[in-house]
Amino acid sequence: MKFATKLIHAGVEPDVASGAIMTPIYQTSTYVQEAPGVHKGYEYARTQNPTRTALEKNLAALENGKDAICFGSGLAAMDAILKMLNPGDEIVSTNDLYGGSYRLMVKGYEKYGIKAHFVDMTDEEAVRNAINSNTKLMWIETPTNPLLRIVDISAMCTIAHEFGLLAVVDNTFASPYLQKPIDLGADMVLHSATKYLGGHSDTVLGAVVTSTEEQADELRYVQNAAGAVPGPMDCFLVLRGIKTLHVRVRQACKNAKDIARFLKEHSAVDNVYYPGFEDHPGHKIAKKQMKKFGAMVSFDLKNDTIENANAVLSGTKFFSLAESLGGVESLIGHPASMTHGAIPREQRLKVGLTDSLIRLSIGIEDYEDLLSDLEVALSKAK
Ligand SMILES: *Cc1c(COP(=O)(O)O)cnc(C)c1O
């Protein structure tokens, strides 16, 4: 099966009882047994649910993995992976990591004796230097948020395997339409399906796709034992969203490319962060490992103040001011005061996260409307 066919058909069968073409929302907590222990493979809905099973099979196929295990959110999925570690183990990760992932590693797991090191993952030497005999896990995220840096997945996985580490890629920003980390050597892939996979800003869900049955068994144990499972309605919504992933992401990438070019020419705009530009430091790697350059674009203003950013942020009509990304509708955000507000200003500026930095999640509206929306908003910049 090719990719678009997998999106629509993998893991999904017409309902046996009725022939319904859409996977039913099995809104049930338990399953009736014919006799003690005689059942259809389903006993209790924390352990298994047919709507969830369909989504898990579909996700495993999309990422060319062995299996997938779904959780109540992207961070719950990450939590299950971190539970595979033991006290004394260490993690090596990127210094440009999703804020919630950073928080979970540091505030969530340091007290259990797990230490994370955050390095510039575009620097192979820095990565090697951060690995020691206790390091067990490499956590990769690319493109990064909000500066859209690109990490070379296959180079990182090669280093990880040289030292016997598990290599995990958070593939939320790219989606499996643009990037397939397991094909590039990753052991596991994390998704916040809340974003591109669901695609309609109507649910929160997470998943891990594994490359071996052993990893899947371990995660399935955590899924059942800790119980951070998604409800069947959420699994249904993600399954439905996935069917149009390719057309949505293709259109969003096209809009993003045109908007990035427009921003680059604008007199009020300073830097534009978009891996599709040939002078982006990660452009060559992005071209190698991604199908297109994604639909996230960040930029900052020549007059770099929070007030100036606010003038632009409150001047849009179709770009809604909100956290999150990956939906059909375009969103605009201000990392310094929203997603990255907890990072001290000095540290923020050091990594290039300026006061006026604005992040766009480009949706699939008509390009002309998005463009005139930004034109009006940017005319408010001083
Ligand atoms: C949103 C996000 C997460 C967390 O996912 P939730 O579904 O919100 O828990 C993890 N990684 C990245 C890159 C994200 O954008």
The ligand as an SDF file (V2000), in Angstrom:
LIG
                    3D

 15 15  0  0  0  0  0  0  0  0999 V2000
    2.0900   19.5350   21.4960 C   0  0  0  0  0  0  0  0  0  0  0  0
    3.3880   18.8220   21.4690 C   0  0  0  0  0  0  0  0  0  0  0  0
    3.6790   17.8020   22.3850 C   0  0  0  0  0  0  0  0  0  0  0  0
    2.7410   17.4300   23.5100 C   0  0  0  0  0  0  0  0  0  0  0  0
    1.5600   16.8820   23.0560 O   0  0  0  0  0  0  0  0  0  0  0  0
    0.1550   16.9780   23.8310 P   0  0  0  0  0  0  0  0  0  0  0  0
   -0.7540   16.2200   22.9820 O   0  0  0  0  0  0  0  0  0  0  0  0
   -0.1740   18.4370   23.9720 O   0  0  0  0  0  0  0  0  0  0  0  0
    0.4020   16.3560   25.1870 O   0  0  0  0  0  0  0  0  0  0  0  0
    4.8930   17.1510   22.2720 C   0  0  0  0  0  0  0  0  0  0  0  0
    5.7900   17.4880   21.3180 N   0  0  0  0  0  0  0  0  0  0  0  0
    5.5540   18.4700   20.4290 C   0  0  0  0  0  0  0  0  0  0  0  0
    6.5780   18.7880   19.4030 C   0  0  0  0  0  0  0  0  0  0  0  0
    4.3600   19.1730   20.4760 C   0  0  0  0  0  0  0  0  0  0  0  0
    4.1330   20.1650   19.5940 O   0  0  0  0  0  0  0  0  0  0  0  0
  1  2  1  0
  2  3  1  0
  2 14  2  0
  3  4  1  0
  3 10  2  0
  4  5  1  0
  5  6  1  0
  6  7  2  0
  6  8  1  0
  6  9  1  0
 10 11  1  0
 11 12  2  0
 12 13  1  0
 12 14  1  0
 14 15  1  0
M  END
$$$$
